[in-house]
Amino acid sequence: MKYFKILIPLICGIFVYLLPIPDGLTHPTWVYFSIFVGLIIGLILEPVPPAFVGMIALVLAIVFKVGPNGSGDPQSMVSASEAIKWGLSGFANPVVWLIFSAFSIGLGFSKTGLGERIAFLLVSKLGKSSLGLGYAIAIVDLILAPFIPSNAARSGGTIFPIVTSVAPMFQSLASQNPRKIGSYLVWVGLSSSCVTSSIFLTGQAPNPLALSLVAQNGIEVVDWMGWFLAFLPMGMILFILTPLLAYWIYPPEVKGSLEISIWAREKYQALGKMPLKQIYMILIALVGLVLWIGASFFGINPTTTALIVVVLMVSLGVITWEDFLSNKSAWGTLVWFASLVTMAGGIKNVGFLDYLTQILGSSLIGLSPLVSMILLLLLFSWLRYFFASGTAYVTAVIAIFTTFVSAIPELNPAEVMLILLLPMGFMGIITPYGTGCSPLWFGSGYIKGPQFFLLGGIFAFIYLAIYIVIGIPWVKFIFSHLVLH
């Protein structure tokens, strides 16, 4: 099966290449497009690690010298040195290093045990009721989200172990009495992580990646603070609503959990006095948060802030240099995203997006700007059903939707792209594979496949309906009055 999955992207790429080249496209453009199709299929199936999928596609584009070819003219092919220079350009992208550094920052929370300490403290205070326990889970994720751009890392490193320790205390197991409390906690863990992934630009890696890809197409949207302000009312509403909504729609049979509060308090007390490294981690995180929020005031780029935080962590012994070098997830993400940024930029370089604009650009012209925007939002959001990775989804569709938006004269491209991008986090809830942490929570077995899909559809519909009613008017208001772009 594994070898079959390896062959599928290759077969798909070759199949596309052998198709007749459409009028208006050149051979180099079609070669690049066939490689890009293979890349997307590979990212969806993941027969090998996704970073390696991206590297394979990038190497093919470099070898065939098609990525940096601006004109698509076979007679104007670039040299080998120009091709490799283009191929490595993604490693100079500030957003790629922001994501990489943020993964390293997340290592500080896990290695020092600060994330676990925060979790036990909140559960001890709020865990006297099942609803309070749900809010404790959500708050832990909210605290960690600005600094850990992976909801899988947040869930797997801190929240999931707490949930899977709590549920069995009530004889609530995946195979026995899952609805007693385990299913509720699992769903709150997933849904709250999806919400916090939308609240912060650094809440999940696809957020800054998407902004970077949009910028490659000539549209500058927002910075860290602009993203936060644009989602602020929605973030507050969804964050407060999520545990309560789960309590109403998918209620636990156990309503009180005094034993959990006692258990968490004992666990917290057993941790003892807060060590110096955890204090350093708190102070460093606060410094990073202040610099991110006040980026324009301090004149410090968000990526620079992330690198400063990493330097402080190593300098103060929060993590060692060996920890930094051995952080495989961070380095893998660096290679992966650098490859994807370059490949996504190449699809514009070879002229494919210009061709797409001519073919598809007129389809929404004639509709009112509001109707066009909502149709684009619905299409952009529900396409998540077809992608098992937020990063693959972003890589596949961002350039297309940027082309759509730019082709409609009545729309403000920066405003509309922000409206499309903000829900990416919470729309990850729709499937058991829609976002990084979904397979983890689904794999616990507390919620079966049909229930998972049903709950995901219900929550995604509610979230998106609230976003259309409240979020879109707010984004349009602040674009008009605060000039975020």
C-alpha positions in Angstrom: 0.0 0.0 0.0 2.9 2.4 0.9 4.5 1.9 -2.5 1.2 2.4 -4.2 0.8 5.7 -2.4 4.3 6.7 -3.5 3.5 6.0 -7.1 0.1 7.9 -7.2 1.6 11.4 -7.1 4.1 10.5 -9.8 1.5 8.9 -12.0 -0.8 11.9 -11.6 2.0 14.3 -12.5 2.9 12.3 -15.6 -0.7 12.0 -16.6 -1.2 15.8 -16.5 2.0 16.3 -18.4 0.8 14.0 -21.2 -2.5 15.8 -21.6 -2.8 18.3 -24.5 -1.4 21.7 -23.5 -4.4 24.2 -23.3 -4.3 27.2 -25.7 -2.6 30.1 -24.0 -0.1 28.0 -22.0 3.5 27.1 -23.0 5.3 23.9 -22.6 7.4 25.1 -19.6 4.3 26.3 -17.8 2.6 22.9 -18.4 5.7 21.1 -17.1 5.6 23.2 -13.9 1.9 22.7 -13.5 2.3 18.9 -13.8 4.9 19.0 -11.1 2.7 21.1 -8.9 -0.2 18.7 -9.3 2.1 15.8 -8.2 3.1 18.0 -5.2 -0.5 18.5 -4.1 -1.4 14.9 -4.4 1.7 13.9 -2.5 0.9 16.4 0.3 -2.6 14.9 0.6 -1.6 11.3 0.6 1.8 11.8 2.5 3.4 8.5 1.3 6.7 10.0 2.7 7.1 12.9 5.2 5.6 16.1 3.7 8.8 18.0 3.9 10.4 15.4 1.6 7.4 15.6 -0.8 8.1 19.4 -1.1 11.8 18.8 -1.6 11.2 16.3 -4.4 8.9 18.7 -6.2 11.3 21.6 -5.8 14.2 19.6 -7.1 12.3 18.6 -10.2 11.4 22.2 -10.9 15.0 23.2 -10.5 16.2 20.4 -12.7 13.8 21.3 -15.5 14.5 25.0 -14.9 10.8 25.9 -15.0 10.0 27.6 -11.7 11.6 31.0 -12.2 10.6 31.3 -15.9 8.6 34.5 -15.8 7.5 34.5 -19.4 6.8 30.8 -19.9 8.7 31.1 -23.2 10.7 28.0 -24.1 13.3 30.2 -25.7 13.9 32.2 -22.5 14.8 29.3 -20.1 16.9 30.3 -17.2 20.4 29.0 -16.4 21.2 26.3 -13.9 22.6 28.9 -11.4 19.4 31.0 -11.7 17.3 27.9 -11.2 19.0 26.8 -8.0 19.0 30.4 -6.7 15.2 30.5 -7.2 14.8 27.1 -5.7 16.5 28.1 -2.4 14.8 31.5 -2.2 12.2 30.1 0.2 14.8 29.7 2.9 15.2 33.5 2.9 11.5 34.0 3.5 10.9 35.8 6.9 7.6 34.0 7.4 9.3 30.6 7.1 11.7 31.5 9.8 8.9 32.9 11.9 7.2 29.5 11.9 10.5 27.7 12.5 11.3 29.9 15.5 7.8 29.6 16.9 8.2 25.8 16.9 11.4 26.3 18.9 9.5 28.5 21.3 7.0 25.8 21.8 9.8 23.5 22.8 10.5 25.7 25.8 6.9 25.3 27.1 7.1 21.5 26.9 10.7 21.0 28.1 10.4 23.2 31.1 7.0 21.7 32.0 5.4 25.1 32.1 2.5 24.0 29.9 1.7 21.1 32.2 1.9 23.3 35.3 -0.5 25.8 33.7 -2.9 23.0 32.8 -3.0 21.4 36.3 -3.5 24.8 37.9 -6.5 25.7 35.7 -8.0 22.3 36.1 -7.7 22.5 39.8 -9.5 25.8 39.9 -12.2 25.2 37.2 -12.6 21.4 37.3 -15.3 21.1 39.9 -17.9 20.8 37.1 -17.7 19.2 33.7 -18.4 22.6 32.1 -15.7 24.2 34.1 -13.3 21.5 33.1 -14.2 22.2 29.5 -13.3 25.8 30.0 -10.0 24.9 31.7 -9.0 22.8 28.6 -9.9 25.8 26.3 -8.0 28.3 28.5 -4.8 26.2 28.5 -4.9 26.1 24.7 -5.6 29.8 24.5 -2.5 30.6 26.6 -0.2 28.3 24.6 -1.6 29.2 21.1 0.3 32.5 20.5 3.6 30.7 21.1 3.1 27.2 19.6 2.0 27.4 15.9 0.9 23.8 15.9 -2.4 22.7 17.4 -1.1 19.1 17.2 1.8 20.1 19.4 -0.4 22.0 21.9 -2.8 19.1 22.1 -0.4 16.3 22.1 2.1 17.8 24.4 -0.2 19.2 27.1 -4.0 18.9 26.7 -4.5 15.4 25.3 -2.5 13.7 28.2 -4.7 15.6 30.7 -8.0 14.6 29.0 -6.9 11.0 28.7 -6.0 10.9 32.4 -9.2 12.5 33.6 -11.8 10.5 31.7 -10.8 7.0 33.0 -11.2 8.4 36.6 -15.0 8.2 35.8 -14.7 4.8 34.1 -15.2 6.7 30.9 -13.2 4.8 28.3 -13.3 4.8 24.5 -14.7 1.2 24.7 -16.9 1.7 27.7 -19.1 4.7 28.7 -17.4 7.2 26.3 -20.3 9.7 26.7 -20.0 9.8 30.5 -17.4 12.5 30.2 -14.6 11.4 27.8 -16.4 12.3 24.5 -17.3 15.8 25.8 -13.7 16.5 26.8 -12.3 15.2 23.6 -14.6 17.4 21.5 -13.8 20.5 23.6 -10.1 19.8 23.2 -10.4 19.7 19.4 -12.9 22.5 18.9 -11.2 25.0 21.3 -7.8 24.3 19.6 -9.4 25.0 16.2 -10.8 28.3 17.5 -7.5 29.4 19.0 -5.8 28.5 15.7 -7.9 31.4 14.2 -7.5 33.8 17.0 -3.7 34.2 16.6 -1.6 34.5 13.4 0.9 32.2 15.1 -1.9 29.8 16.3 -1.2 27.5 13.4 1.5 27.3 10.8 -0.9 27.6 7.8 -1.9 31.2 8.9 1.4 33.0 8.3 2.1 30.6 5.3 -1.1 31.8 3.7 -0.3 35.5 4.2 3.1 34.9 2.7 1.6 33.2 -0.4 -0.9 36.0 -0.8 1.9 38.6 -0.6 3.7 36.7 -3.4 0.7 37.6 -5.5 1.1 41.3 -4.7 -1.5 41.6 -1.9 -0.2 42.7 1.5 -2.8 41.9 4.2 -2.0 42.3 7.9 0.7 41.8 10.5 0.4 39.8 13.8 -1.6 42.5 15.6 -3.8 43.3 12.6 -4.8 39.6 12.4 -5.6 39.6 16.2 -7.7 42.7 15.9 -9.5 41.5 12.9 -10.6 38.3 14.6 -11.0 39.7 18.1 -14.9 39.9 18.5 -15.2 36.6 16.7 -12.5 35.1 18.8 -14.1 36.2 22.1 -17.5 34.9 21.0 -16.3 31.5 19.7 -14.0 31.0 22.6 -16.7 31.6 25.2 -19.3 29.7 23.2 -17.4 26.5 22.4 -17.3 24.6 25.7 -20.9 25.7 26.3 -22.0 24.7 22.8 -20.4 21.3 23.2 -22.1 21.0 26.6 -25.5 21.6 24.9 -25.0 19.6 21.7 -22.9 16.7 23.0 -23.4 16.8 26.8 -21.5 14.6 29.2 -23.5 12.4 31.5 -21.4 13.5 34.5 -22.2 17.1 35.4 -19.9 17.5 38.4 -16.3 16.5 38.8 -15.0 17.5 42.3 -12.7 14.5 42.2 -11.0 16.0 39.1 -10.3 19.2 40.9 -8.8 17.4 43.8 -6.7 15.2 41.5 -5.4 18.2 39.6 -4.6 20.1 42.8 -2.6 17.1 44.0 -0.7 16.9 40.7 0.0 20.6 40.8 1.2 20.5 44.4 3.5 17.6 43.5 5.2 19.8 41.0 6.6 21.8 43.9 8.0 25.4 43.7 8.2 26.9 40.2 11.8 26.4 39.0 13.8 29.2 37.6 13.6 27.9 34.0 9.8 28.2 34.1 10.0 31.7 35.4 12.4 32.6 32.6 10.1 31.0 30.1 7.2 33.1 31.3 9.2 36.3 31.1 10.6 35.5 27.7 7.1 34.7 26.4 5.8 38.0 27.7 8.6 39.8 26.0 7.8 38.1 22.7 4.1 38.8 23.1 4.7 42.5 23.7 7.0 42.8 20.8 4.6 41.0 18.5 1.7 43.2 19.6 3.7 46.4 19.3 5.6 45.5 16.2 4.9 48.7 14.4 5.6 50.8 17.5 8.9 49.1 18.3 9.9 48.8 14.6 10.7 45.1 15.1 9.6 42.6 12.5 7.7 39.6 14.0 10.2 37.2 12.7 13.0 39.2 14.4 11.0 38.9 17.6 10.7 35.2 17.3 14.5 34.9 16.7 15.1 37.1 19.8 13.0 34.8 21.9 14.9 31.8 20.7 18.2 33.5 21.5 17.0 34.4 25.0 15.7 30.9 25.6 19.1 29.3 24.8 21.1 32.1 26.6 19.1 31.7 29.8 19.2 27.9 29.7 15.5 27.4 29.1 16.6 25.1 26.3 20.1 24.0 25.3 21.7 24.5 21.9 21.5 20.7 21.5 17.7 20.9 22.1 17.5 23.5 19.4 19.5 21.5 16.9 17.6 18.2 17.7 14.1 19.7 17.3 13.2 17.6 14.3 9.7 19.0 13.9 11.0 22.6 13.7 13.7 21.7 11.1 11.4 19.6 9.1 8.9 22.5 9.1 11.6 24.8 7.9 12.5 22.6 4.9 8.8 21.9 4.2 7.6 25.5 4.2 10.6 26.9 2.4 9.9 24.4 -0.4 6.2 25.2 -0.5 6.7 29.0 -0.5 9.0 28.6 -3.5 6.8 26.2 -5.3 3.7 28.3 -4.7 5.5 31.4 -6.0 6.6 29.4 -9.1 3.0 28.8 -10.2 2.7 32.6 -10.7 6.2 33.0 -12.3 5.4 30.6 -15.1 2.2 32.5 -16.0 -0.3 29.9 -14.9 -2.2 32.3 -12.7 -2.5 34.9 -15.5 -4.0 32.1 -17.6 -6.4 31.2 -14.8 -7.5 34.8 -14.4 -8.5 35.0 -18.1 -10.4 31.7 -17.8 -12.1 32.1 -14.4 -11.9 35.8 -13.6 -15.2 36.7 -15.2 -17.3 34.0 -13.5 -18.2 36.2 -10.5 -18.3 39.5 -12.4 -21.9 40.9 -12.4 -22.7 39.8 -8.9 -22.8 42.3 -6.1 -19.5 42.5 -4.2 -21.1 41.2 -1.0 -22.6 38.1 -2.7 -19.3 37.5 -4.5 -17.4 37.7 -1.3 -19.7 35.3 0.6 -19.7 32.8 -2.2 -15.9 32.9 -2.2 -15.9 32.5 1.6 -18.2 29.5 1.5 -16.3 27.8 -1.3 -12.9 28.5 0.3 -14.1 27.2 3.7 -15.9 24.0 2.7 -13.1 22.9 0.3 -11.4 21.7 3.6 -13.4 18.5 3.2 -11.0 17.5 0.5 -7.7 18.1 2.2 -6.1 16.1 5.0 -3.6 18.9 5.8 -4.1 22.6 6.4 -0.8 23.3 4.8 -1.6 21.2 1.7 -4.9 23.1 1.5 -3.2 26.5 1.7 -0.6 25.5 -0.9 -3.3 24.2 -3.3 -5.9 27.0 -3.2 -4.5 30.3 -2.0 -3.1 31.3 -5.4 -6.4 30.4 -7.1 -8.5 32.4 -4.7 -6.1 35.3 -4.8 -6.6 35.3 -8.6 -10.4 35.2 -8.2 -10.4 38.1 -5.8 -8.0 40.2 -7.9 -10.2 39.7 -10.9 -13.3 41.4 -9.4 -12.9 45.2 -9.6 -15.4 46.0 -6.9 -13.6 44.1 -4.2 -10.7 45.2 -2.0 -8.3 42.3 -2.5 -6.5 42.7 0.9 -9.8 43.0 2.8 -11.4 40.0 1.1 -8.4 37.8 1.4 -8.3 38.5 5.1 -12.0 37.6 5.4 -11.2 34.3 3.6 -8.1 33.5 5.7 -9.4 34.2 9.2 -11.7 31.1 9.4 -8.9 28.7 8.4 -8.3 27.6 12.0 -11.9 27.0 13.1 -12.9 25.3 9.8 -10.4 22.6 10.5 -13.0 21.1 12.8 -15.1 19.7 9.9 -13.3 16.4 9.5 -11.2 13.9 11.6 -8.3 14.9 9.3 -9.0 18.6 8.8 -6.2 20.0 11.0 -3.1 18.9 12.7 -4.6 17.8 16.0 -7.7 16.2 14.5 -6.2 12.7 14.0 -4.9 12.8 17.6 -8.4 13.5 19.1 -10.2 11.2 16.7 -7.6 8.4 17.3 -8.6 8.4 21.0 -11.7 6.5 20.0 -14.1 8.4 22.2 -16.0 9.8 19.2 -16.7 7.4 16.2 -16.4 8.5 12.6 -20.1 9.3 11.8 -20.5 11.2 15.0 -17.2 13.1 14.3 -18.3 14.1 10.9 -21.7 15.2 12.1 -20.4 17.2 15.0 -17.8 18.8 12.7 -20.4 19.8 10.2 -22.7 21.3 12.9 -19.9 23.3 14.6 -18.4 24.5 11.3 -21.9 25.6 10.2 -22.5 27.5 13.5 -19.0 29.0 13.5 -19.2 30.2 9.9 -22.8 31.6 10.3 -21.6 33.7 13.3 -18.6 34.8 11.3 -20.7 35.9 8.4 -23.0 37.9 10.6 -20.5 39.4 13.0 -17.0 38.8 11.7 -17.3 40.1 8.1 -18.9 43.5 9.2 -16.2 43.9 11.8 -13.3 43.2 9.3 -14.9 45.7 6.9 -15.2 48.2 9.7 -11.7 48.1 10.9 -10.4 48.1 7.3 -12.3 51.3 6.7 -11.4 53.0 10.0 -8.2 51.5 11.3 -6.5 50.9 7.9 -5.0 47.5 8.8 -3.7 46.9 5.3 
